[in-house]
Amino acid sequence: MLTFIRRLDTRPDQSHSGSVLAKPARPPRLRWRNFNICPHCRANGRRDVLERLNERGPMISRSDGMLFHIVLGDRPIEYPQEKSTGHSDMKSVGFWYLHEENAGLTESVVVILRKPPMGGVSLSRHIERVADELADRLRVSSRLACLYEYDGQQLHKLS
């Protein structure tokens, strides 16, 4: 089993002021990507091996190393799934996340991909951008909406 842990940004965060006591203007940048040994779970004394539902698909995961992790649940599926609606160019992906402020409960979020690439590496990169967007939201809030749509540029919350 391979573990891939990469730093997204190794430069110092410029949002801190010169004072040691000053609070940062924004949360620290995302630090961990595409891991199967979770740094967040390890730091909080939980079982740290993340299991996949689909061994053939990519491991798309994000964490700040302390407060949260978010993991792609399974491969993308056609959206809507009902056969009576005919073929759609849309897909949906599901993520699971755990944030420490939510009493250690695993939550889920679904993202509708409006015009995703047809497959392969392009689709994986598209889903990686969605994971980055969701992780950015978890850096500032402990809860995500249950449903979003992604148009290839922005993530939009659906009511």
Steps between C-alpha positions, in 0.01 A plus 500: 500500500647834397455821690523829313529809714590824329520857615280734300696813591832497682549877507426683826144629523522875435169566678668507844606835641841552658361463852534160663168551678305610193229269370539407132271686258393167348535134593822320402515360151398144420797277572421138413375356170420151370595293802370171634664545842310798643713759684188654657384167646851416618530840674165443676563141613267331251556207267698664222466263203233616255343216304374537145176367361655476154861380489536586130410866535724781618535584870388861515528635852582827674584601857644786700669239720314600818132595467355315201533259213285454190510191277342409167254222578483318165524548126284763326157384386269633233255761626208465511514124531141428390480334158179685408686834489725383215875557469649796683841661470499555876653284773488501876770424755466434871747597770523410867649743747573517868556830682598509866235762580226251398555265795699254290203415275561418135287713268438470126468743213399447136626715215332509160756549224319704232741454207776265606769366267409162354744294707854404583754746634293807406204380706729419796647849488150648482401306816829608667397865450165422663682340796720811532192726502325289765815491715528880474147525637583260785793722596255776593188304601446164664196411287438476129165511326367160395487586128713715269544538128831563327502672162872449436591834654306546822325293764140612562290395798157368406207533735 
